[in-house]
Amino acid sequence: MKGNSLFLSMPILGSILFPPTAFACAPYSPDDVFIARLQAVQKIASTDHYHLTISNSRFIFQGFRTWIMRSKPKQWQSQFPLKNIKKNDLIIGLAYAPNQDKPQNYTVGSLALLQCQNNILSIDQPIVPFLAWNRKNNNCHDDHTTSIKLLDGFLAYDQSYYLKKLHTKYPTCQALFSAFPKS
C-alpha cells in the first residue's frame, strides 16, 4: 500500500516541482543552431510556408552523439518570408526536424544574418520572433521583437557565450568565409 501511495502522489509532486509553464516552454537548444549560405527562397503554393535552398549548412554546436543521431537536412522550409536576406548571405538560424517520419525535412524557426568585420562576429536581430527563454523575466515568450537575440533564448547561456565559442572555431573572417564559401 505504501508503494501505491507513492505512485499515486507522483502527479501531484510533478505538478508542484514542474509547473505547467515549465513544459509549455520547450525552447530551442544549441544543437538546433546552424550556419549556412542562403541560395533561394520560394513560396510553397497554397500554404504559408517557404522552401529554402541553402548551401554549406552545418549545425555548429552539436555534440558527436547528436551529430550521429540526427539526419542531415535535405529540405529546409520556414513559415515566414526572408525579407532583406539575399542570395549568398551568411545566415545563422534555429532549425529542427518536426516529423519523425521525415527526419531529413527541417523547419527553420528563426534566423538572422551572421556578420564578420575586422575579425569580429556579430549576429543581427532575428527576422521573426521565436519561442525562447527570457532570463530577465524568467519566462518563455515568442513575442519579444527586440529583447531576445537569436542565441539568447537557451536555458544555460546567452548569445555572448555562443559568440565566443564561434570566435574560437572561426577566429578570423577568412576562417568563417572559408568554412561557408559563397556558391
URLINGI-V374961 format. One record per helix or strand. SS is the DSSP state (a for helix, b for strand). FROM is the first residue (numbers start at 1). LEN is the number of residues. If there is no record, write none. Layout:
# URLINGI-V374961
ss=SS from=FROM len=LEN
ss=SS from=FROM len=LEN
This chain:
# URLINGI-V374961
ss=a from=2 len=16
ss=a from=20 len=5
ss=a from=30 len=3
ss=b from=33 len=11
ss=b from=50 len=10
ss=a from=64 len=6
ss=b from=75 len=4
ss=b from=90 len=7
ss=a from=100 len=3
ss=b from=105 len=13
ss=b from=120 len=4
ss=b from=132 len=3
ss=b from=139 len=3
ss=a from=159 len=11
ss=a from=173 len=7
